[in-house]
Amino acid sequence: MPLSDEERRVLQELVNEGSVRKAAIKLFNSIKGRFVIRRVVRKALKHLIRMGVITGY
């Protein structure tokens, strides 16, 4: 299950900002968007595990 364009944008912003808090403020203008970012990170992690990129989980 690949990531949508919006999910990719969230991950890219997280990498650019360096923290979940800063990315949430920039993307959603609120710190309350952190749960959305965490959900996308979990989805990306599961995808990488299924692909075999990350092992040991």
N, C-alpha and C positions, 0 to 999 in steps of 0.2 A: 504494500500500500504506500505509494510514493506521497510525498508532501505536496500540498497545494502551493500556489504562488504566494498566498497570504502567509502560510506557515514558513515558507522560505524567507519571506521578508522579515518575519519576527525573529528567526534564527540569525539572519544577517545583521539585524539591528542589535541583537544581543552580543554578537561578536564585536561589532563596532564600538558599542558602549562599554563593554567589559563587565557589566553587572546587570542582574535582573531588575533591580530597582531603577537604575538609570534608563534602561530600555523601556520599562513600563511607562515611565513618565514621558519619554519622548514619543512612544507609539500611541498611548492612550490618554495622555495628559493627566494621569492619575496613577498613584502607586497601587491601586486596586487591580490593575491589569497584570499583576505578577502571576496570578493563578493561570492566566491564559498562556503566558510564556512558559511556565513550568509544564503545563500540559503538552505544549508543542515539543519541548525538550524531551519529555518522556516518550512521546510518539516517535521522535527521531531516533532515540536510543533503541527502542524496540525494533525499529526498521533496520538499524545497523547490526543489531544482534542477529536478526533473521537472515541478513545478507552474509553473515560470517565475518564482517569487518571487525567486530568486537567479540571476543570469546571469553569464557570464564564466568558467565552469569547464569 
